């Protein structure tokens, strides 16, 4: 009886402390391909860079508009990832980073061509034409050309 009670108590504690797994955010393929261009920059940010950037902005309307699911994926991130429409006041040079994409073209179900990059003021920009492909379920950059960097 005592052993059964102990097992039931342990099981109850285990169940009570378990949180349901948050399902991964499924982005539309074109947006996931754009995210593949953004992710290497995002993953390479050093801690001091993350502290100095006020926010990273993505378009929420226009030619390539990012859906709510994209912004939910980055909720609570540092620096925050926001919609262009969330910008309050004037952008701060070097502190507000604006990503943008155009000419999003599906070559086939696993390949996109995209023109995109970022701008953060003055001499702070990078823009390329990218070819992005789905490999083993993940979108990756497979080519970049016509890059302009300042």
C-alpha positions in Angstrom: 0.0 0.0 0.0 2.8 2.4 1.0 4.7 1.6 -2.2 1.6 2.1 -4.4 1.0 5.5 -2.7 4.6 6.5 -3.3 4.4 5.6 -6.9 1.1 7.4 -7.4 2.4 10.5 -5.7 5.6 10.5 -7.9 3.4 10.0 -10.9 1.1 12.8 -9.9 4.1 15.2 -9.4 5.6 14.2 -12.8 2.3 14.8 -14.6 1.7 18.1 -12.8 5.1 19.5 -13.7 5.0 18.4 -17.3 4.1 21.1 -19.8 2.8 20.3 -23.2 5.4 20.6 -25.9 5.0 23.8 -28.0 4.7 22.7 -31.6 7.2 24.2 -34.0 5.9 27.1 -35.9 5.1 26.1 -39.5 5.9 29.0 -41.9 4.7 29.2 -45.5 7.5 27.9 -47.8 8.3 31.3 -49.3 8.6 32.9 -45.8 10.6 29.9 -44.6 13.0 30.4 -47.5 13.3 34.1 -46.6 14.0 33.1 -43.0 16.9 30.9 -44.3 18.5 34.1 -45.5 18.0 35.8 -42.2 19.0 32.9 -39.9 22.8 32.9 -40.5 23.0 36.6 -39.6 20.8 36.0 -36.5 22.7 33.0 -35.3 26.1 34.8 -35.7 25.1 37.8 -33.5 27.4 38.1 -30.6 26.0 39.0 -27.1 27.3 42.6 -27.4 25.6 42.9 -30.8 22.3 41.6 -29.4 22.5 44.2 -26.6 23.2 47.1 -29.0 20.4 46.4 -31.5 17.1 48.0 -30.4 15.0 45.8 -32.8 15.0 43.9 -36.0 12.1 44.7 -38.3 10.4 42.7 -41.1 7.7 43.9 -43.5 4.1 43.1 -42.5 2.7 44.4 -45.8 3.9 44.8 -49.3 5.4 42.4 -51.9 6.8 39.9 -49.3 4.8 40.4 -46.1 5.7 38.3 -43.1 2.7 36.6 -41.4 1.8 36.6 -37.7 3.2 33.1 -37.3 6.7 34.4 -38.1 6.5 37.1 -35.4 5.1 34.5 -32.9 8.2 32.3 -33.6 10.5 35.1 -32.4 8.4 36.3 -29.4 10.6 37.2 -26.5 13.8 37.2 -28.6 16.7 39.5 -27.9 16.8 41.7 -29.9 13.1 41.8 -30.5 11.8 40.8 -34.0 9.0 43.2 -34.9 6.8 44.3 -37.8 7.8 47.4 -39.7 4.5 48.8 -38.5 5.6 48.4 -34.9 8.3 51.1 -35.3 7.6 54.1 -33.1 9.2 57.3 -34.1 12.3 57.6 -36.3 14.7 54.7 -36.8 17.9 54.9 -34.9 21.0 54.4 -37.1 22.8 51.2 -36.3 20.2 50.2 -33.7 17.2 49.4 -35.9 17.7 46.8 -38.5 15.3 46.5 -41.4 15.1 43.3 -43.4 13.3 43.2 -46.7 12.7 40.8 -49.5 11.4 41.0 -53.1 11.2 39.0 -56.3 10.3 35.9 -54.3 10.0 33.2 -57.0 9.3 29.5 -56.6 11.5 27.6 -59.0 10.0 24.3 -57.9 8.4 22.9 -54.7 11.9 22.8 -52.9 13.6 25.9 -54.4 13.1 29.7 -54.3 14.9 32.6 -55.7 14.8 35.7 -53.5 16.2 39.2 -53.6 16.8 40.4 -50.0 18.9 41.7 -47.2 19.0 44.3 -44.5 19.5 48.0 -43.9 20.5 49.6 -40.7 21.5 53.1 -41.7 24.3 55.0 -43.4 27.0 52.5 -44.2 25.2 49.5 -42.8 23.5 47.3 -45.4 23.7 44.0 -47.2 21.6 42.9 -50.1 21.9 39.8 -52.4 20.0 37.7 -54.9 19.7 34.3 -53.2 18.8 30.8 -54.2 17.4 28.8 -51.3 16.5 25.1 -51.3 14.9 22.7 -48.9 17.4 20.0 -47.9 16.3 17.3 -45.5 13.3 19.4 -44.5 15.3 22.5 -43.8 15.6 25.6 -46.0 19.2 26.6 -46.7 21.0 29.1 -48.9 22.6 27.3 -51.9 23.7 30.4 -53.8 24.2 34.2 -53.5 25.0 36.6 -56.2 24.9 40.3 -57.0 25.7 41.2 -53.4 25.9 44.8 -52.4 27.5 45.6 -49.0 28.0 49.0 -47.4 
